[in-house]
Amino acid sequence: RLPPRLEGRWVSTGCEVRPGPEFLTRSYLFYSNRLFKAYQFYYWDPSCRDPSYSLVIKGKLRLRQASWITRGATEADYHLHKVGIVFHSQKAMREVAAWINQTSGEGCSGFLPPGR
């Protein structure tokens, strides 16, 4: 079976809540050549009104087989070409830098400088 055509824009319909907790909205743009651009907007609050930081992600998508977990879905691999972070406050920059430096292991320890 051929993988589905994935092209166009997808925007989340509301504030998503993830474990952590994390609160975010998303906007993805998929191109016919399998490249994509994603924007993920993170917030301090469950109403997604107080912005914390945003991710800008560019990459390429490789569709795989049909998902055995979600009916009608297709598994995919994402190859990231570029990831950028936009901080909306000094507090967000300090917290994200501390989180990355703490959880990234030996390879990235100190990768992000402490907030100024």
C-alpha positions as CSV (number, residue, x, y, z in Angstrom):
1,R,0.0,0.0,0.0
2,L,1.3,3.5,-0.9
3,P,1.8,6.0,1.9
4,P,-0.8,8.7,2.0
5,R,-0.2,12.1,0.5
6,L,0.6,14.5,3.2
7,E,0.5,18.1,2.0
8,G,-0.9,21.4,3.4
9,R,-1.4,23.0,6.8
10,W,-2.5,21.5,10.0
11,V,-3.3,23.7,13.1
12,S,-4.3,22.4,16.5
13,T,-7.9,23.3,17.4
14,G,-7.2,24.4,21.0
15,C,-4.8,24.4,23.9
16,E,-3.2,20.9,24.3
17,V,-2.3,19.7,27.7
18,R,0.6,17.2,28.0
19,P,2.1,15.5,31.1
20,G,4.5,17.7,32.9
21,P,2.3,19.7,32.6
22,E,3.0,21.4,29.3
23,F,0.5,23.6,27.5
24,L,0.8,24.2,23.8
25,T,-0.7,25.0,20.4
26,R,0.8,23.8,17.1
27,S,0.9,24.7,13.5
28,Y,2.5,22.4,10.9
29,L,3.1,23.0,7.2
30,F,3.8,19.9,5.0
31,Y,5.2,20.2,1.5
32,S,4.7,17.8,-1.4
33,N,8.5,16.9,-1.3
34,R,8.1,15.6,2.3
35,L,9.7,18.7,3.8
36,F,7.9,20.3,6.7
37,K,7.9,23.4,8.9
38,A,6.4,23.2,12.4
39,Y,5.7,25.9,15.0
40,Q,5.0,24.8,18.5
41,F,3.9,27.5,21.0
42,Y,4.3,26.7,24.7
43,Y,2.5,28.6,27.4
44,W,2.6,28.9,31.2
45,D,-1.1,28.4,31.7
46,P,-3.8,25.8,30.7
47,S,-5.7,28.4,28.7
48,C,-2.7,29.1,26.4
49,R,-2.8,32.8,27.0
50,D,0.5,33.5,28.7
51,P,3.4,32.6,26.2
52,S,6.6,30.9,27.5
53,Y,8.6,29.9,24.5
54,S,8.1,28.8,20.9
55,L,9.9,26.2,18.7
56,V,10.5,26.6,15.0
57,I,11.3,23.2,13.5
58,K,12.3,22.4,9.9
59,G,12.9,18.9,8.6
60,K,11.9,16.0,6.4
61,L,9.3,13.4,7.0
62,R,9.5,9.7,6.0
63,L,6.2,7.9,6.1
64,R,6.4,4.3,7.2
65,Q,3.7,1.6,7.6
66,A,0.2,1.9,8.9
67,S,0.0,2.3,12.7
68,W,-1.1,-0.7,14.7
69,I,-1.9,1.7,17.6
70,T,-4.1,4.3,15.9
71,R,-6.6,3.2,13.2
72,G,-6.2,5.2,10.0
73,A,-2.8,6.6,11.1
74,T,0.6,6.1,9.5
75,E,3.9,5.8,11.4
76,A,6.6,8.3,10.4
77,D,10.2,9.2,11.0
78,Y,11.2,12.8,11.3
79,H,14.7,14.0,10.3
80,L,15.2,17.5,11.8
81,H,17.3,19.9,9.8
82,K,16.9,22.9,12.1
83,V,15.3,23.7,15.5
84,G,15.1,27.2,16.9
85,I,13.8,28.4,20.2
86,V,12.2,31.8,20.8
87,F,12.0,32.8,24.4
88,H,9.1,35.1,25.4
89,S,10.7,36.0,28.8
90,Q,14.0,35.8,30.7
91,K,12.2,33.4,33.1
92,A,11.4,31.1,30.2
93,M,15.0,31.2,28.9
94,R,16.4,30.3,32.3
95,E,14.0,27.5,32.9
96,V,14.4,25.9,29.4
97,A,18.3,26.3,29.6
98,A,18.3,24.6,33.0
99,W,16.0,21.8,31.8
100,I,18.1,21.1,28.7
101,N,21.4,21.1,30.6
102,Q,20.0,18.9,33.3
103,T,18.3,16.3,31.1
104,S,20.6,16.1,28.0
105,G,23.3,13.9,29.6
106,E,27.0,14.3,29.2
107,G,27.0,15.1,25.5
108,C,25.2,18.5,25.9
109,S,26.0,19.5,29.4
110,G,26.5,23.2,29.5
111,F,25.3,23.5,25.9
112,L,23.0,26.4,26.7
113,P,24.7,29.1,28.8
114,P,22.9,30.2,32.0
115,G,20.4,33.0,31.6
116,R,21.7,36.5,31.9
